[in-house]
Amino acid sequence: MPSPPRLPGIDRLPAAVPRKDPPVPDAATPPALRALPRVPTGVPGLDAVFGGGLVAGDAYLVVGAPGTGKTTLGNQLAFAHAATGGTAVVATLLTEGHERMLAHLAGFGFADAAPIGLRLHYLGFHAVLDEGGAAGVVAALWEAVRERGATLLVLDGAGAALAGFDAGRFVHSLQVRAAMARCTTILLADPAAASMLRDEQDLDDG
């Protein structure tokens, strides 16, 4: 009697050995986007307009005729910055003394003498302007910013620095230094000076 045909054997295949190649990153995954750091102004409603505050390291222009409150606003920003732990420099190119300016601010709720000389510094550069012109002012401003570790600079009387000088070069120099130092810069100027400053495409018109 013939023997039955042999059936093919079914052997269990060995378990697959995992590959040791490193994983390949997904090139299609977009990089994470981070919002630019902002400096709160401390002015009710203004931070909402700016999306959380001023962009750190940017330059802003505040324009107004005499008596419209631009100096008061600049000081309010400086006091608010110091109150939150930042360091601010308020630089003036005007002949008016800081004592007189601070006396005008005494009636405002934001004016607090505590940070003055510690995190809020008032410096005059009128003599520097007379001796070194706009270039001298820029150099002296950023030496003061570096020495004090300032993260906010308010420059009052910017129009005086531009009279008879290259406005574009002055603004560009300020912007470059502001970006490198991450020092937000506020220029306070009258309408005549603002017309020159607005020719600079990169300056935010605040």
Summary of the structure (lengths in Angstrom):
residues: 206
radius of gyration: 29.9
end to end distance: 106.3
largest distance: 127.3
contacts: 534
relative contact order: 0.17
helix: 37%
strand: 16%
